[in-house]
Amino acid sequence: MGVDVLISGIDIESAFGVCLEEGGLSVFEDPTPYKEVFFNTWPDAPGKDYDETAELIEDVQEFEVPFLIKGTSMADYRKKKREFLEMITINGSIDFQIIDWGEAFKLRFKSVSSWEFINAELYDECSAKFTIKFETDPNKKPYLFKYLVDGLKRYIIINGNQRILVKTSYGN
């Protein structure tokens, strides 16, 4: 079982049979890159003369996120794939919420960088591994959120005052 991830409040495993592949969280551990600081080069001096009073400015960060998609048949797989890609291929940012971390990233879809069938049966389970390239907007920082587990093992995502029932069980 993969890591529980919501995209814009939607449990992608329940809705599309898509989960983050093992090791998928590690891509979010890379430090944010910074733009190069202004510098001068002088013909009569070696190296670069950096402006040490300039602030460091964050640059766009790219993530290649590995996913797994499962369908009960080829038709189910194709439907889930189409609907999932329609949801994320927008001209805007999505909320990529990682349940176990309680952290969400504002990401923008860039491309699908790989797609590989694991099994491709016409009338039986069909699955594939794929990688999606996202980028961050340096002006939109990751944010923290909280979830609650009630007595029925349901969890609710809370962003500000918004509460969303996500799924009926958590874990195994």
N, C-alpha and C positions, 0 to 999 in steps of 0.2 A: 504494500500500500504506500502511495506517495504522500507527500506533504500536503496538508489541506491549504488550498489557495482559493481566494475569492477574487474575481475580477469585476470591478464596479458593483460589488455586493452580491454577485452571483457565484454560487458554489459550482465551479467548473466541472468537478467530478460527477456530481449528481445531474447537472444539466446537459453536459456534453460528453461524459465518459473520459474527460481529460484530467490528468494529474501531472504534477511536477515530478520529473524523474529523480531518482536517488542522486544526491550530489548537486541538485539544482539550486539549493540555497547558497552554495559556495560562490556562485557568480556575483552575489550581492555583497560579498565581503571585500571586493577590491576597493581600495581607497579612491576617492573622487580625484580625477585629474585636474590640473590647474593650467590655465593659459600661460604661455611664456611671458615673462616679465620684460618690459621694455629695456633695451640695451643699445649701446653705441659700440662700434668698433673703430679704433683709431689706427691710421696707417703706420704711425710710429710707435705703437705699443702692442704687445701680444694679448690675445684673449679678448674677452668681452667686458665692457664696463656697464654693469647692471645698475638700474635705478633701484637702490635699496630702500627708498622711501615709498615705492609703489606697493599697493595692496595686492595680495594674491587673489586672483579671480578664478572661481570654479569654472570648469569647462563642461561640455556635454559628456556624459558618461554613457557608454554602450554596454548592454548586457546581452549575451547569447544564452537564452534560457531553454533548457531541455525539457521536453514534455513527452508524455505517453498518452495515446488515445486508444480506446477500446470500443468496439461495437459488437453487437450480438450476431450480426450478419454483415455482408458487404454493403447492403442498402442502408442499414442502420449506421455503419461506420461513415459512409459517404454523407449521410444527412447530418450527423454530428460534426463532421469535419467542416462542412459548408457553413453550418450555423455558428460554430466557434469562430471561424475566420471572419464571418460577417460581423460578429460582435467586436473583434479587436482591430479590424482594419478600418479605423475611423480617422478623420482628420482632427485629432484632438488627443488629449491624454486620458488614460484609463487609470483607475485605482487598482493596483496590484497588491492585495492584502494577504500577508502571510500569517495565518492563524497562530501558529506556535510561537512566533516572535511578537505578535501584537503590534506589528509594524507594517506600514503600507507605503508604497512607492508610487509616484505619479510617473507613468511611463507612456511613451508614444511608440506605436508600431512602426518598424522600419522595413522588415522583410522576413520571409521564411528562408532560413539559410540551409536547411537540410530536411529531407523527408525520406524515411526508410520503413518499408513494411517489415513487421516481425512475422506475422502470418496473414495471408490474404485468401481466406476461404470464402467462396461465394455464399454458402448457406450456413456457415458456422462462424465462430468468433473471428473477428478481423481486427488487427491492431497494428499500430505503427509508432515509431519514435520520430520526433521532429524537434527542430530547434528554431526558435523565433528570436530575431534580433530586435531589441527595444532600445530606446535611448531616453535619457532623463532630460528634463528641462531644469537647468541650474537655478531658475527662479522659483521652482516648486520643490520644496524640501520633502523628504519622507516624513510621515507623521505616525504617531502612536495611536492605537485604538485599544479598546478592552472588549472582552467577551465574557459572558456569564454562562454558567451551566446550572440549569434548574434540576429539580428532582426527577424529571423525565429524561434527563441526559440530552436536553436540547441546548444549543448555545445561541446566544443572541449577540450580534455585533452592535457596538455602540460607538457612533461617531458624533460627537457633540451631543445633541438630544435625539438623534435618529436611532431607532432600534429596528433591527431587521432579523426575523426568524430565518435561519439559514438552513439547517438540516436537523433531522430527528435523532441522530446519534453521533457521538464523537469517539473516535478510536475504534478498537475492534469490537 
